[in-house]
Amino acid sequence: MKILLVTGLLAEELVKNYIKDSSLDIEVLALKVPVAAFLTPKIIADALKEREIKSFDMIFTPGLIRGDTEIIHEVTGIAAFKGPR
C-alpha cells in the first residue's frame, strides 16, 4: 500500500522524520502553504490535479483542515482521509 501524506511547508521535515522508520510506503508532499492547518480540501484537490499520483492507494491530509476530504477523492479517484488533530 502506497500512502501520500499532504502537509504544509513548516511541518514537512517533522513529518518526514516521523515516518522515516515506518514499514509502510509513505511519501510526503508539502504544498506551498506555510501552516498545514491553513490548507483546505479544495486547495489540496487543486494541487493534486497537477501531479501524477495514480500510484497512491490513499491520501492523508492534516487533521486540522476544515471541510470534507470527499472533494479530494472526487478529483483524484483515491481515498482521502484527515489525519489526527
Residue pairs with C-beta under 8 A, 6 or more apart in sequence:
1 24
1 25
1 57
1 58
2 25
2 26
2 27
2 55
2 56
2 57
2 58
3 24
3 25
3 26
3 27
3 56
3 57
3 58
3 59
3 60
4 26
4 27
4 29
4 53
4 56
4 58
4 59
4 60
4 78
5 15
5 19
5 26
5 27
5 28
5 29
5 60
5 83
6 29
6 31
6 36
6 39
6 44
6 48
6 59
6 60
6 61
6 62
7 15
7 28
7 29
7 30
7 31
7 36
7 62
8 30
8 31
8 33
8 34
8 35
8 36
8 37
8 38
8 39
8 62
9 30
9 31
9 32
9 33
9 34
10 34
10 35
10 36
11 30
11 36
11 62
12 28
12 30
15 28
16 28
19 26
19 28
27 56
29 51
31 39
31 43
31 44
31 47
33 39
33 43
36 62
36 64
36 65
37 62
37 64
37 65
39 61
39 62
39 65
40 65
40 66
40 67
41 61
41 65
41 67
41 68
41 69
41 70
41 71
41 72
41 80
42 67
42 71
44 61
44 65
44 72
44 80
45 71
45 72
45 74
45 75
45 76
46 75
48 59
48 72
48 75
48 76
49 75
49 76
53 59
53 76
53 78
54 77
54 78
56 78
57 78
57 79
58 78
58 79
58 80
58 81
59 69
59 72
59 76
59 78
59 79
59 80
59 81
60 80
60 81
60 82
60 83
61 69
61 72
61 80
61 81
61 82
61 83
62 82
62 83
63 82
63 83
63 84
63 85
64 85
65 82
69 80
69 81
69 82
70 80
72 78
72 80
73 79
73 80
